[in-house]
Amino acid sequence: MKKRERIDLNITPLIDIVFILFTFFLVATSFKPKEAKLDINLPTTTNYEVHKDNKKSVKIKLSKNKILINNKLISYQKLEIEIKKIDKGKTIEIKIDENIKYKKISELLNLLKKYHINKISLITKNKNKYK
């Protein structure tokens, strides 16, 4: 009777491949700083233009209790201070929760007008897309 040959599995190349893949994903992954997030429900409109994200514009998100200006959380009390800092030549992109009271919207728009910031875009969702 023939004796069976013992088969050894060499896993050294497998370990090398796993290490190379790990290194690749570690280098390829971009790490972003933690940004403040604000979940808002945008109102829908039928008259809709495709919004192109402008990196140079100032982004304001408004919800019932919070305001974000360029992903920086601020209080309603400090809103005027932050509005003063905005460059008057920049476009302001405003995303407002659909359930917010008009009084808060009016306060924001009045502050923008007070500091002569006139380039304003109100961002909405396309109603036809969400039927």
C-alpha positions as CSV (number, residue, x, y, z in Angstrom):
1,M,0.0,0.0,0.0
2,K,1.2,3.4,-0.9
3,K,1.7,6.0,1.8
4,R,-0.2,9.2,1.2
5,E,1.8,12.3,0.7
6,R,1.2,15.1,3.2
7,I,0.0,18.3,1.6
8,D,0.9,21.5,3.3
9,L,-0.9,24.7,2.6
10,N,1.5,27.7,2.5
11,I,-0.5,30.8,3.6
12,T,2.4,33.2,3.5
13,P,1.4,34.7,0.1
14,L,-2.2,35.0,1.3
15,I,-1.0,37.1,4.3
16,D,1.0,39.3,2.0
17,I,-2.0,39.9,-0.3
18,V,-4.3,40.7,2.7
19,F,-1.7,43.2,4.0
20,I,-1.4,44.8,0.6
21,L,-5.2,45.2,0.3
22,F,-5.4,46.6,3.8
23,T,-2.7,49.1,3.0
24,F,-4.4,50.1,-0.3
25,F,-7.8,50.7,1.4
26,L,-6.2,52.6,4.2
27,V,-4.4,55.0,1.8
28,A,-7.4,55.3,-0.6
29,T,-9.9,56.2,2.1
30,S,-10.4,59.9,2.6
31,F,-11.0,61.0,6.1
32,K,-13.4,63.9,6.5
33,P,-13.6,66.0,9.6
34,K,-16.8,65.4,11.5
35,E,-19.5,67.8,10.3
36,A,-22.7,68.8,12.0
37,K,-25.7,67.4,10.3
38,L,-29.3,68.6,10.3
39,D,-32.1,66.5,9.0
40,I,-34.6,68.6,7.3
41,N,-37.6,67.9,5.1
42,L,-37.4,70.3,2.1
43,P,-40.7,71.5,0.7
44,T,-41.6,70.2,-2.8
45,T,-42.3,72.4,-5.8
46,T,-43.4,71.8,-9.4
47,N,-41.4,74.7,-10.9
48,Y,-38.0,73.2,-10.2
49,E,-34.4,73.9,-11.4
50,V,-31.7,71.4,-11.0
51,H,-29.4,72.6,-8.2
52,K,-25.7,72.6,-8.8
53,D,-23.7,72.5,-5.6
54,N,-21.5,75.7,-5.6
55,K,-18.5,75.3,-3.4
56,K,-18.1,79.1,-3.0
57,S,-21.6,79.7,-1.8
58,V,-22.7,80.0,1.8
59,K,-25.0,77.2,2.8
60,I,-27.6,77.8,5.5
61,K,-29.9,75.1,6.9
62,L,-32.8,76.0,9.1
63,S,-34.8,73.7,11.3
64,K,-37.1,74.3,14.3
65,N,-34.3,74.5,16.8
66,K,-31.1,74.6,15.0
67,I,-29.2,76.6,12.3
68,L,-26.2,75.4,10.4
69,I,-24.1,77.9,8.4
70,N,-21.5,76.0,6.3
71,N,-22.1,72.9,8.5
72,K,-21.3,74.9,11.6
73,L,-23.9,74.7,14.3
74,I,-25.0,78.1,15.7
75,S,-27.7,79.3,18.0
76,Y,-30.5,81.7,17.0
77,Q,-29.0,84.2,19.4
78,K,-25.7,84.3,17.4
79,L,-27.3,84.3,14.0
80,E,-26.8,88.1,13.4
81,I,-23.1,87.9,14.4
82,E,-22.6,85.1,11.8
83,I,-24.6,86.9,9.1
84,K,-22.4,90.0,9.6
85,K,-19.3,87.9,8.7
86,I,-20.7,86.7,5.3
87,D,-19.1,88.2,2.2
88,K,-21.8,90.2,0.4
89,G,-20.8,89.0,-3.0
90,K,-21.4,85.3,-2.2
91,T,-24.6,83.4,-3.0
92,I,-26.6,82.2,-0.1
93,E,-28.2,78.7,-0.5
94,I,-30.9,78.3,2.1
95,K,-32.5,74.9,2.9
96,I,-35.5,75.3,5.2
97,D,-37.5,72.6,6.8
98,E,-41.1,72.5,5.4
99,N,-42.6,72.5,8.9
100,I,-40.8,75.6,10.2
101,K,-42.7,78.7,11.3
102,Y,-42.7,81.6,8.9
103,K,-41.5,83.9,11.6
104,K,-38.0,82.3,11.7
105,I,-37.8,82.4,7.9
106,S,-38.7,86.1,8.0
107,E,-36.1,86.8,10.7
108,L,-33.4,85.2,8.6
109,L,-34.4,87.0,5.4
110,N,-34.6,90.4,7.3
111,L,-31.0,89.9,8.6
112,L,-29.7,89.1,5.2
113,K,-31.4,92.2,3.8
114,K,-30.1,94.3,6.7
115,Y,-26.5,93.4,5.7
116,H,-27.2,93.9,2.0
117,I,-26.9,90.2,1.1
118,N,-29.1,89.9,-2.0
119,K,-28.0,86.7,-3.8
120,I,-30.3,84.2,-2.2
121,S,-31.4,80.7,-3.4
122,L,-34.1,78.8,-1.6
123,I,-33.5,75.1,-2.2
124,T,-36.5,72.7,-2.6
125,K,-37.2,69.2,-3.9
126,N,-38.8,68.4,-7.2
127,K,-42.4,67.5,-6.7
128,N,-42.7,65.4,-9.8
129,K,-39.8,63.2,-8.6
130,Y,-41.5,62.3,-5.4
131,K,-45.0,61.4,-6.6
